[in-house]
Amino acid sequence: MKLIIKADRIIDGLGKKPIEKAAVLVENGRIKAVDTQAKLSAASEGAEVINAAGGSIVPGFIEAHSHMHCASGADAYDVLMSDDHDTLIMRSAKAVRAALLSGVTTMRDLGSKNEVALPIKRAVQKGVMPGPRLLVAGTPLTTTAGHCWMFGTIADTKEELVTAVRRQVMLGADCIKIMSTGGNFTPRSNTRRAQYSAETLAAAVQDAERLGVRVSAHCHGAEGVRNCVEAGVHNLIHCTWLSADPSKTYDYDVRVVDTMAKKGLYVDPTIALGPRRQEVDPDADVFKHGGGFADMDRRHEILRDMWDRGVKFVTGLDAGMHMGDFGTHAYVPQFMVEKMGISPMDAIVSNTRTTAECLGVLGETGTLQPGKSADIVVVDGDPSKDITMLHRVSTVVGQGRLVKREGKALV
């Protein structure tokens, strides 16, 4: 297939000034050229043409944190505990399609049952069903009674955790997810306290690196954050800095942040779910004193300070959790702009190039450059000026396949 997409501008994911009156040429599933419409006019001969007047061409969005088998409602836990296997598979198929049509062309699943995530990935790869490029961790690794034990692999000791890492890789996992602290989704787990020591996490990281995979770790409590940084966990999830003392909210440590930046570790702050939930349920326990998110303004100040200190941020919705509906990924860069105060262009780069780098797929996707996979999104307006335009996706090309055209789903 030869396809040329024209728009008022191209934002290539590199952080450069947009190319005005631009076009991108796709041949055989790869990006052939990115330039002005005038310079690519000759290339239009024999090509299918999409003219997105008034719009912008951007790299496909990259969702760094999802749970494809979860229901995303307030009752997500109860639904998960009652769904049978077939329902989980069908729910996951619906989720990955919704994500793709919203502009997510690469998605990392950081915790679903092996018997769900692995076959869904294979089905997408074989073209049996539509979905983004999938990187899957399979089951998360956790302790007895730890966060997400109900669909995780239980590993209590250092030896058990290393064995669990090896088993996930053996089964086909692309990455590893470890629950370093408790979480809000799991009744009776402690969000403020660490589930693993730094020594235990380091052993898991070292063995994962030996096997060529990267480790992400859920960490709400500051204890867990410190342990993850000391262990060299590649991607810290949430990084909430909750104090171990329940009478306090946060225990932010700039020395740890500076180490984080020096080591080049990535942070996925899952910034969208809190503000979205606060809008619809301001009286939820998590927003009350002792609930962990009692001071959202301070939380956002902390994230901005981490950004200013050089920490690299990636974009994860925590899709599947409450308020994390598949197809709403654009809230992540939106709230990075609105709550952290970074520029729309910086948020777009985080949503594309930086997250691709974190996931180890930058050589294939994340920017609009010749030779890369044709993962392309067309949105209305100019998101480099108004980040909310990322919600207005009109056309999607995923791995060279046109899956949505001018608002109409083709899959």
Residue, then its C-alpha position, 0 to 999 in steps of 0.5 A: m500500500k502507498l499512502i500519503i497523508k496531508a495536514d496543516r502540520i506534522i509534529d514528529g515527536l522529536g520536539k522540533k518546530p512543527i513542519e507546516k503544510a506537511a505530508v507523510l508518505v507511507e509505503n509497505g507499512r513503513i514511513k518513506a518520507v516526512d516533508t512539506q506537501a510541496k516537496l512530496s507532491a510528485a510522490s502522490e502519484g499512484a498513492e491513496v491520499i488523505n487530506a486532513a485540512g486543519g489537522s495535525i499529523v503526530p506519532g501514534f500514542i504510546e500507552a505504557h500502563s494498562h491492564m487489558h482484562c480489567a473493567s475500569g469502573a468503580d466495581a472493577y475489583d468485583v468484576l475481576m473476581s467474578d468474571d470467568h476466563d472467556t469473559l476476560i478474553m472478550r473484555s481484553a479484545k474489546a479493550v485493545r481495539a478501543a485503544l487502537l481506535s483512540g490513537v494508541t498504536t503501541m500498548r504495554d500491558l503491566g499486569s493481566k493473567n498469562e492466559v489472557a495477555l499472552p494469547i491476546k498478543r499473539a492474536v493481534q500479531k497474527g491479524v486475528m483481531p485488531g489492536p496496537r503493537l503489544l508488549v505484555a508482562g503477563t502476571p505481575l509479581t507480588t507477595t502473599a496477600g500483596h497487591c494484585w495477588m488475585f491475578g499475580t504470581i506469588a513470590d515472597t523471597k529473593e529466590e522465588l522472585v528471581t525464579a518468577v522473573r525467569r518463568q515469565v520470560m520463559l512463557g513469552a513476557d516482553c517485560i516484568k512487572i513487580m509490585s514493590t508496595g501495596g496498592n489501592f486496588t487490592p483490599r488490605s494491601n498496604t500502599r505505604r509500605a514496601q513489599y520487597s527490599a532493595e536487595t531482593l529487587a536488585a536480584a530480580v533486575q539483574d536477572a531480568e537484564r541478563l534475559g534481555v527484558r526490562v523491569s517496571a515496579h508499582c510503588h506508592g509508598a516512599e519506602g518502595v520508591r527508595n528501594c526501586v531506585e537503589a535496585g535500579v528498576h528501569n521504570l517506576i510506576h506511580c512514584t507517589w511518595l506516600s509516607a510510611d506514617p499514616s498521619k502524614t501524606y508524602d515523604y518526598d526525598v530530592r536526594v533520591v530523585d537526583t539519583m533517579a535522574k542520574k541513573g536514567l530511570y523512567v517514571d510513569p506517574t499515572i497522572a490522569l486517574g486521580p484528577r479524573r476521579q476527583e472530578v466525579d467522586p471528590d469524597a472518595d476515601v483516597f482523597k481524605h486525610g490518610g487516604g494517600f491522595a489527600d493533597m493532590d496539589r502537592r502531588h502535582e508540585i512534586l511531579r513538576d519538581m521531579w521533571d525539573r530535576g531531569v527525571k524522564f516521564v512516560t505516559g501510562l493511563d493505568a487503563g483498566m483501573h477505575m476511571g481508566d477507560f480504554g480509549t481515553h489515553a489522551y487524558v495523560p498528556q492533557f493532565m501533564v500540561e494542566k497539572m504539572g505545567i509543562s508545555p504541550m510539546d513536551a507532553i507530546v514528546s513524552n507520549t511518543r519518543t520518551t515512552a518508546e525509549c523506555l519500552g525499548v521500541l524507539g528504533e521502530t516507533g515513537t517518532l515520524q522518521p523515514g524507515k520507521s513503522a507507520d504508526i501515525v495519528v491525525v488529530d483536529g487542530d494543533p495539539s502543540k498549542d492546545i493539548t486537548m486536541l489529542h482527544r480528537v483523533s480522526t485517522v489512525v495508521g497502526q503498523g502501516r495498516l489504516v484502521k481509522r479514516e476521517g472518524k470512521a473505524l475500519v476494523 
